[in-house]
Amino acid sequence: MIVSDPEMTPPKLFLSYSWSTPEHEQWVVDLASELSESGIEVVFDKWDLREGHDAFAFMEKMVTDPTITKVVMVCDRAYAEKADGRRGGVGTEAQIISREVYESTAQTKFVAVIAELDEGGAPYLPTYYRSRIYIDLSDSSRYAEGFEKLVRWAFDRPLYVRPQIGKPPAFLAETDSFSLGTASLAKRAMEGFKNEKAFARGAFEEYLTTFAQNLQRLRIEDDVGEVDELVVGKIDASEPSRNEYVQVLTTAVQYGSPGSTHVAVHRFVESLLSLTERGEDQRPTRDAAFDHFKFIAHELFLYSLAIYLRAQDFESARALLESPYYVPSKSRGGNLPTASFVCFREFLWSLDNRNKRLKLGRLSLRADMLEKRSKSSGVPFQVLMQADFVCFMRAELDGPNEYGSWWPETLLYASRRYGAFEIFARATSRAHLNRVLPLLGVESIDPITSKLQEFAADRRSIPRWEFESFSPAVLMGIDGLGSRP
């Protein structure tokens, strides 16, 4: 039995049916009783029509009485035949009901309840009602489900309700919308890889080239005002494009052959470095006005490495870490124009100043932004942290370089992690360890052990955010590396 809310006004419902058989009449009586028990006032001839009453006036009551808000037609074979033939009381009621139904295409007062199906499993319905939705109570195994629909209809409380229309999304009001215009190229590249098309590699490279070229649209041309506000705004605007890149590269790695994409990806992230500093043809501006490009280049490099590591494409990951990167500004003055991957991690003065200016009190605003932005990327944040840790360990094992060390921004969130990252957890197998070691630029576990001993002897050499830090030995699972065949 469905119990109605006591604060609801009980609907008043007229029950129209045919005196077909004693069994059917009892079925209708039971239905009327269940409706009454569910908080519905039922107008029913067996309860309300007595000797001396006007039967026709009783039938007309379903239309003339304004308190009757719902009319149920209990349809079996006899009801449908009498309604179509206009015979008996059902025929009289059919004349009254059909006029009301035909005059309103959006009728909510009348509903047919099916009590019997024909030999073909079709419901018996009067002709005037055949195009309308009915409620089926003919199957005892599904009676409860149909009865709930009937009660909901009587109370005008459907199961599925249109939600309240909210406010338009904020991004629709933004006048400075940003698009790289690479959606069609991304789709073509992904379809090429999925369907093993010959053009897949070319489409992928075209996408990356266009992405890098059009990213210049994010330049801060007018840096009037707080530079950190401008930088953060540009970083936020780049998130959909970052997500698109992640999707394209993930598809390429998943469907392409191993090691087939890293040359193009290396060239792509390398091209982003030219955006991180003022070009010779640009007017003077604050150096911090390029911080958003530094953030984006660093983030895209991390995601590229993370995607390769997640797919266990260690050949491609190793290429990103080993191949030198051409830095345009370094070629001036006779300097060596290349640098290691460490060049992708530069300090962002604008975010440091923002943290102080707004008194945010964050240990690392950059780490916070990377963590928050990861939620829309499709790449779990721990996968990004794993890539960051690999960069940190590789830079430490490579030794000093002119760009300094790699500061693993995301590992601020690893301070409470008590287990090894996946690629190192799997490296308990010596075979897997032999695939991982080249990532770190070593041939055996000995240099790693020595470096971890250095960290243990001088904890200050491990990156720290006030009281927060991490354990390289734990994140690497050093005790288990190569411990089994």
C-alpha positions as CSV (number, residue, x, y, z in Angstrom):
1,M,0.0,0.0,0.0
2,I,1.2,3.5,-0.8
3,V,0.9,5.9,2.0
4,S,0.3,9.5,0.9
5,D,1.7,12.6,2.6
6,P,-0.9,13.8,5.1
7,E,-0.4,17.4,3.9
8,M,-1.5,16.5,0.4
9,T,-5.0,17.3,-0.6
10,P,-6.7,14.0,-1.5
11,P,-7.6,13.8,-5.1
12,K,-11.2,13.0,-6.0
13,L,-11.4,10.2,-8.7
14,F,-14.3,8.8,-10.7
15,L,-14.2,5.1,-11.6
16,S,-15.7,4.1,-14.9
17,Y,-15.9,0.3,-15.7
18,S,-18.1,-2.4,-17.2
19,W,-20.1,-5.0,-15.3
20,S,-18.5,-7.8,-17.2
21,T,-18.2,-10.7,-14.9
22,P,-18.4,-11.2,-11.2
23,E,-14.6,-11.8,-11.1
24,H,-14.0,-8.5,-13.0
25,E,-16.4,-6.6,-10.7
26,Q,-14.5,-7.9,-7.7
27,W,-11.2,-6.9,-9.3
28,V,-12.6,-3.3,-9.7
29,V,-13.8,-3.3,-6.1
30,D,-10.4,-4.3,-4.9
31,L,-8.8,-1.5,-7.1
32,A,-11.2,1.1,-5.7
33,S,-10.4,-0.1,-2.1
34,E,-6.6,0.1,-2.7
35,L,-6.9,3.6,-4.2
36,S,-8.9,4.7,-1.1
37,E,-6.3,3.3,1.2
38,S,-3.7,5.3,-0.7
39,G,-5.4,8.6,0.2
40,I,-7.6,9.0,-2.8
41,E,-11.4,9.8,-2.6
42,V,-13.0,7.4,-5.1
43,V,-16.4,8.0,-6.6
44,F,-17.7,4.5,-7.3
45,D,-21.2,3.4,-8.2
46,K,-21.1,0.4,-5.8
47,W,-20.5,2.9,-2.9
48,D,-22.2,6.0,-4.1
49,L,-25.1,5.1,-6.4
50,R,-28.2,3.9,-4.4
51,E,-31.8,3.0,-5.2
52,G,-33.8,6.0,-6.4
53,H,-30.6,7.9,-7.6
54,D,-30.4,9.2,-11.2
55,A,-27.9,6.9,-12.9
56,F,-27.3,9.4,-15.8
57,A,-26.7,12.3,-13.4
58,F,-24.3,10.1,-11.5
59,M,-22.4,9.5,-14.8
60,E,-22.4,13.2,-15.8
61,K,-21.0,14.0,-12.4
62,M,-17.5,13.1,-13.7
63,V,-17.6,16.2,-15.8
64,T,-20.0,18.6,-14.1
65,D,-18.6,18.1,-10.5
66,P,-15.6,20.5,-10.3
67,T,-14.2,18.6,-7.3
68,I,-13.6,15.5,-9.4
69,T,-10.2,16.0,-10.9
70,K,-9.4,12.5,-12.2
71,V,-11.4,9.8,-14.1
72,V,-10.2,6.2,-14.5
73,M,-11.6,4.0,-17.2
74,V,-11.0,0.4,-16.3
75,C,-10.7,-1.3,-19.7
76,D,-11.4,-4.9,-20.5
77,R,-12.9,-6.4,-23.7
78,A,-16.5,-5.7,-22.6
79,Y,-15.7,-2.1,-21.7
80,A,-14.0,-1.4,-25.1
81,E,-16.9,-3.0,-27.1
82,K,-19.6,-1.2,-25.1
83,A,-17.8,2.1,-25.4
84,D,-17.3,1.8,-29.2
85,G,-20.9,0.5,-29.6
86,R,-22.3,3.2,-27.3
87,R,-24.2,0.5,-25.4
88,G,-25.4,0.6,-21.8
89,G,-24.0,2.7,-19.1
90,V,-20.5,2.4,-20.4
91,G,-21.7,3.7,-23.8
92,T,-23.3,6.7,-22.1
93,E,-20.1,7.3,-20.1
94,A,-18.1,6.9,-23.4
95,Q,-20.1,9.7,-25.0
96,I,-19.3,12.0,-22.1
97,I,-15.7,11.0,-21.8
98,S,-14.9,11.0,-25.6
99,R,-16.1,14.5,-26.0
100,E,-13.8,15.7,-23.2
101,V,-10.9,13.7,-24.5
102,Y,-11.3,14.9,-28.1
103,E,-11.6,18.5,-27.1
104,S,-8.2,18.5,-25.3
105,T,-5.0,17.1,-26.8
106,A,-3.2,17.6,-23.5
107,Q,-5.7,15.7,-21.4
108,T,-4.6,15.0,-17.8
109,K,-8.1,14.3,-16.3
110,F,-8.7,10.9,-18.0
111,V,-6.6,7.7,-18.0
112,A,-7.2,4.2,-19.2
113,V,-6.3,1.4,-16.8
114,I,-5.9,-2.0,-18.6
115,A,-7.4,-4.9,-16.8
116,E,-7.3,-7.4,-19.8
117,L,-5.2,-8.0,-23.0
118,D,-6.4,-9.6,-26.2
119,E,-5.0,-12.9,-27.6
120,G,-2.1,-10.9,-29.3
121,G,-1.1,-9.2,-26.0
122,A,-2.6,-5.8,-27.1
123,P,-4.8,-3.8,-24.6
124,Y,-8.5,-3.5,-25.0
125,L,-9.1,0.3,-25.5
126,P,-12.0,2.4,-26.8
127,T,-11.3,3.9,-30.2
128,Y,-11.2,7.4,-28.9
129,Y,-8.4,6.6,-26.5
130,R,-6.1,4.4,-28.7
131,S,-3.5,7.1,-29.3
132,R,-3.0,8.0,-25.7
133,I,-0.8,6.6,-22.9
134,Y,-2.4,4.0,-20.6
135,I,-1.5,2.3,-17.3
136,D,-1.3,-1.5,-17.5
137,L,-2.5,-3.5,-14.4
138,S,-3.3,-6.7,-16.4
139,D,-0.1,-8.5,-15.3
140,S,-0.2,-9.5,-11.7
141,S,3.6,-9.8,-11.6
142,R,3.9,-6.1,-12.5
143,Y,0.7,-4.9,-10.7
144,A,2.5,-3.0,-7.9
145,E,4.6,-1.0,-10.5
146,G,1.5,-0.1,-12.5
147,F,-0.5,0.8,-9.4
148,E,2.3,3.2,-8.2
149,K,2.0,4.9,-11.6
150,L,-1.7,5.2,-11.1
151,V,-1.4,6.7,-7.7
152,R,1.3,9.2,-8.8
153,W,-1.0,10.2,-11.7
154,A,-3.9,10.8,-9.4
155,F,-1.8,13.0,-7.1
156,D,0.0,14.7,-10.0
157,R,3.3,13.5,-8.6
158,P,5.1,11.7,-11.5
159,L,8.2,9.7,-10.8
160,Y,10.3,11.8,-13.2
161,V,9.9,15.6,-12.7
162,R,11.5,18.3,-14.8
163,P,14.2,19.9,-12.8
164,Q,14.0,23.6,-12.0
165,I,15.7,25.7,-14.7
166,G,18.9,27.1,-13.2
167,K,21.1,30.0,-14.1
168,P,23.1,29.9,-17.4
169,P,26.7,28.7,-16.9
170,A,29.1,31.5,-16.1
171,F,31.2,30.7,-19.1
172,L,28.4,31.7,-21.4
173,A,28.7,35.3,-20.1
174,E,32.5,35.4,-20.8
175,T,33.3,37.8,-23.6
176,D,37.0,36.7,-23.8
177,S,36.4,33.1,-24.8
178,F,39.4,31.1,-25.9
179,S,39.6,28.4,-28.5
180,L,42.6,26.8,-30.2
181,G,40.5,25.8,-33.2
182,T,41.9,22.3,-33.1
183,A,38.8,20.3,-32.4
184,S,38.5,18.9,-36.0
185,L,42.2,18.1,-36.1
186,A,42.0,16.3,-32.8
187,K,39.0,14.2,-34.0
188,R,40.8,13.3,-37.3
189,A,43.9,12.2,-35.5
190,M,42.1,10.1,-33.0
191,E,39.9,8.4,-35.6
192,G,43.1,7.8,-37.6
193,F,44.7,5.9,-34.8
194,K,41.6,4.0,-33.8
195,N,41.0,2.8,-37.4
196,E,44.7,2.2,-38.2
197,K,44.6,4.8,-41.0
198,A,47.8,5.6,-42.9
199,F,47.2,9.3,-42.3
200,A,47.1,8.9,-38.5
201,R,50.7,10.0,-37.8
202,G,50.5,12.9,-40.1
203,A,47.2,14.0,-38.6
204,F,48.7,13.8,-35.1
205,E,51.7,15.9,-36.1
206,E,49.4,18.5,-37.8
207,Y,47.3,18.7,-34.6
208,L,50.4,19.2,-32.4
209,T,51.8,21.9,-34.7
210,T,48.5,23.8,-34.9
211,F,48.0,23.5,-31.1
212,A,51.5,25.1,-30.4
213,Q,51.0,27.8,-33.0
214,N,47.5,28.8,-31.8
215,L,48.5,28.7,-28.2
216,Q,50.1,32.2,-28.9
217,R,46.5,33.5,-28.8
218,L,46.9,33.4,-25.0
219,R,49.5,36.0,-24.9
220,I,49.0,38.8,-22.4
221,E,49.0,41.8,-24.7
222,D,47.8,44.4,-22.2
223,D,49.2,43.7,-18.8
224,V,47.6,46.6,-17.0
225,G,46.5,45.5,-13.5
226,E,47.6,42.8,-11.2
227,V,49.7,40.4,-13.3
228,D,48.8,37.4,-11.3
229,E,45.1,37.9,-12.1
230,L,46.0,38.0,-15.8
231,V,48.2,34.9,-15.5
232,V,45.6,32.8,-13.6
233,G,42.9,33.8,-16.0
234,K,45.0,32.6,-19.0
235,I,45.8,29.4,-17.2
236,D,42.1,28.7,-16.5
237,A,41.3,29.4,-20.2
238,S,43.8,26.8,-21.3
239,E,42.2,23.9,-19.4
240,P,39.8,22.6,-22.2
241,S,42.7,22.6,-24.6
242,R,44.9,20.7,-22.1
243,N,42.1,18.1,-21.8
244,E,41.9,17.8,-25.5
245,Y,45.6,17.2,-25.8
246,V,45.5,14.6,-23.1
247,Q,42.7,12.8,-24.9
248,V,44.5,12.9,-28.3
249,L,47.8,11.6,-26.9
250,T,46.1,8.9,-24.8
251,T,44.4,7.7,-27.9
252,A,47.6,7.8,-29.9
253,V,49.5,5.8,-27.3
254,Q,46.7,3.3,-26.8
255,Y,46.1,2.5,-30.5
256,G,49.5,3.4,-32.1
257,S,52.5,1.3,-32.1
258,P,54.9,1.7,-29.1
259,G,57.5,4.4,-29.5
260,S,55.7,5.9,-32.6
261,T,54.7,9.2,-31.0
262,H,57.5,10.5,-28.8
263,V,59.5,12.3,-31.5
264,A,56.4,14.4,-32.4
265,V,55.6,15.0,-28.7
266,H,59.2,16.0,-28.0
267,R,59.1,18.5,-30.8
268,F,55.7,19.8,-29.6
269,V,56.7,20.4,-25.9
270,E,60.0,21.9,-27.1
271,S,58.1,24.4,-29.3
272,L,56.3,25.6,-26.2
273,L,59.5,26.9,-24.7
274,S,59.6,29.8,-27.2
275,L,56.4,31.1,-25.6
276,T,57.8,31.3,-22.1
277,E,59.9,34.4,-22.8
278,R,59.6,37.7,-24.7
279,G,60.5,37.4,-28.3
280,E,62.7,39.8,-30.1
281,D,59.7,41.3,-32.0
282,Q,57.6,41.9,-28.8
283,R,57.3,45.1,-26.9
284,P,58.8,45.3,-23.4
285,T,56.5,43.8,-20.8
286,R,56.8,42.4,-17.3
287,D,58.6,39.1,-17.2
288,A,55.9,37.6,-15.0
289,A,53.4,38.1,-17.9
290,F,54.8,34.9,-19.4
291,D,54.2,32.8,-16.4
292,H,51.1,31.3,-17.7
293,F,53.0,29.9,-20.7
294,K,55.6,28.5,-18.2
295,F,52.8,26.8,-16.2
296,I,51.2,25.4,-19.4
297,A,54.5,24.1,-20.8
298,H,55.4,22.5,-17.5
299,E,51.9,20.9,-17.2
300,L,51.8,19.6,-20.7
301,F,55.3,18.0,-20.3
302,L,54.2,16.3,-17.1
303,Y,51.0,15.0,-18.6
304,S,52.9,13.7,-21.7
305,L,55.3,11.8,-19.4
306,A,52.4,10.6,-17.2
307,I,50.5,9.2,-20.1
308,Y,53.5,7.3,-21.4
309,L,54.3,5.9,-17.9
310,R,50.7,4.8,-17.4
311,A,50.8,2.9,-20.7
312,Q,54.2,1.4,-19.7
313,D,55.6,2.9,-22.9
314,F,59.0,3.4,-21.2
315,E,60.8,3.9,-24.5
316,S,58.8,7.1,-25.2
317,A,59.0,8.2,-21.5
318,R,62.8,7.7,-21.6
319,A,63.1,9.8,-24.8
320,L,61.3,12.7,-23.2
321,L,63.7,12.6,-20.3
322,E,67.0,12.0,-22.2
323,S,66.6,14.0,-25.4
324,P,67.9,17.6,-25.2
325,Y,65.5,20.6,-25.8
326,Y,66.3,23.6,-27.9
327,V,65.8,26.8,-26.0
328,P,65.8,29.8,-28.4
329,S,67.1,32.4,-25.9
330,K,70.1,30.2,-24.9
331,S,71.4,30.3,-28.5
332,R,72.1,34.1,-28.2
333,G,75.6,35.1,-27.1
334,G,77.3,31.8,-28.2
335,N,75.7,29.7,-25.4
336,L,74.9,26.1,-25.9
337,P,71.3,26.3,-27.2
338,T,70.0,23.1,-25.6
339,A,69.0,22.0,-22.1
340,S,67.7,19.0,-20.3
341,F,64.0,18.4,-19.4
342,V,64.6,20.4,-16.2
343,C,64.1,23.6,-18.2
344,F,60.3,22.9,-18.1
345,R,60.1,23.6,-14.5
346,E,60.7,27.4,-13.8
347,F,59.7,29.3,-10.7
348,L,56.5,31.4,-11.2
349,W,56.9,34.7,-9.5
350,S,53.3,35.7,-10.3
351,L,51.8,32.8,-8.3
352,D,54.2,33.4,-5.4
353,N,53.2,37.1,-5.3
354,R,49.5,36.1,-5.6
355,N,49.8,33.9,-2.6
356,K,51.3,36.8,-0.6
357,R,49.1,39.5,-2.0
358,L,45.8,37.8,-1.3
359,K,47.1,36.3,2.0
360,L,46.1,32.8,0.8
361,G,48.5,31.0,3.1
362,R,49.0,28.1,0.7
363,L,52.2,26.0,0.8
364,S,52.2,25.9,-3.0
365,L,49.6,27.7,-5.1
366,R,51.1,26.0,-8.2
367,A,50.6,22.5,-6.6
368,D,47.0,23.4,-5.7
369,M,46.3,24.5,-9.2
370,L,47.8,21.3,-10.7
371,E,45.8,19.2,-8.3
372,K,42.5,21.0,-8.9
373,R,42.9,21.0,-12.7
374,S,43.7,17.3,-12.8
375,K,40.1,16.5,-11.9
376,S,38.9,17.4,-15.4
377,S,41.8,15.8,-17.3
378,G,40.9,12.1,-17.2
379,V,44.3,11.3,-15.7
380,P,44.3,10.5,-12.0
381,F,46.4,13.0,-9.9
382,Q,48.5,10.1,-8.5
383,V,49.6,9.3,-12.1
384,L,50.7,12.9,-12.5
385,M,52.6,12.7,-9.1
386,Q,54.3,9.5,-10.3
387,A,55.6,11.4,-13.4
388,D,56.7,14.3,-11.2
389,F,58.6,11.9,-8.9
390,V,60.3,10.2,-11.9
391,C,61.5,13.6,-13.1
392,F,62.8,14.5,-9.6
393,M,64.8,11.2,-9.3
394,R,66.1,11.4,-12.8
395,A,67.4,15.0,-12.3
396,E,69.0,14.0,-9.0
397,L,70.7,11.0,-10.5
398,D,71.8,13.0,-13.6
399,G,73.5,15.5,-11.3
400,P,73.8,19.3,-11.4
401,N,73.0,21.3,-14.5
402,E,72.7,25.0,-15.3
403,Y,68.9,24.9,-14.9
404,G,69.2,23.5,-11.3
405,S,67.2,20.7,-9.9
406,W,63.7,19.6,-10.6
407,W,61.3,20.8,-8.0
408,P,58.4,18.2,-7.8
409,E,55.4,20.5,-7.2
410,T,52.8,17.8,-7.0
411,L,54.6,15.8,-4.3
412,L,53.4,18.3,-1.8
413,Y,50.4,16.0,-1.9
414,A,52.5,12.9,-1.5
415,S,53.6,13.7,2.1
416,R,51.1,11.3,3.5
417,R,51.6,8.5,0.9
418,Y,52.8,5.4,2.4
419,G,53.5,3.2,-0.6
420,A,55.4,3.0,-3.8
421,F,54.1,4.5,-7.1
422,E,52.9,1.8,-9.5
423,I,55.9,1.5,-11.8
424,F,58.1,1.0,-8.8
425,A,55.7,-1.4,-7.1
426,R,55.7,-3.5,-10.2
427,A,59.5,-3.3,-10.3
428,T,59.8,-5.9,-7.5
429,S,60.1,-8.1,-10.6
430,R,63.7,-8.0,-11.9
431,A,62.4,-8.1,-15.5
432,H,60.2,-5.0,-14.9
433,L,63.0,-3.3,-12.9
434,N,65.3,-3.7,-15.9
435,R,62.7,-1.8,-18.0
436,V,62.4,1.0,-15.4
437,L,66.1,1.6,-14.7
438,P,66.8,3.3,-18.1
439,L,64.1,5.9,-17.2
440,L,66.3,7.0,-14.4
441,G,69.5,6.9,-16.5
442,V,71.1,4.1,-14.6
443,E,72.0,0.5,-15.3
444,S,71.7,-1.0,-11.9
445,I,70.1,-0.2,-8.5
446,D,73.3,0.8,-6.9
447,P,73.3,4.5,-7.9
448,I,69.7,4.7,-6.7
449,T,70.7,3.2,-3.3
450,S,73.5,5.7,-3.0
451,K,71.3,8.6,-3.8
452,L,68.7,7.5,-1.2
453,Q,71.5,7.2,1.4
454,E,72.5,10.8,0.7
455,F,68.9,11.8,1.2
456,A,68.7,9.9,4.5
457,A,72.0,11.5,5.7
458,D,70.8,15.0,4.8
459,R,67.0,15.4,4.9
460,R,67.4,19.0,3.9
461,S,68.3,17.9,0.4
462,I,64.7,16.6,-0.1
463,P,62.2,19.2,-1.2
464,R,60.1,20.6,1.7
465,W,57.1,22.9,2.1
466,E,57.5,24.2,5.6
467,F,56.7,21.0,7.6
468,E,55.5,18.9,4.6
469,S,57.9,16.6,2.7
470,F,58.0,13.1,1.3
471,S,60.2,10.0,1.4
472,P,61.9,9.1,-1.9
473,A,62.6,5.6,-0.5
474,V,59.0,5.0,0.3
475,L,57.7,6.3,-3.0
476,M,60.2,4.1,-4.8
477,G,59.6,1.0,-2.6
478,I,63.4,0.6,-2.5
479,D,63.3,-2.5,-0.3
480,G,61.3,-4.5,-2.8
481,L,63.0,-3.5,-6.1
482,G,64.1,-6.5,-8.0
483,S,63.3,-8.8,-5.0
484,R,61.7,-11.5,-7.1
485,P,62.3,-13.0,-10.6
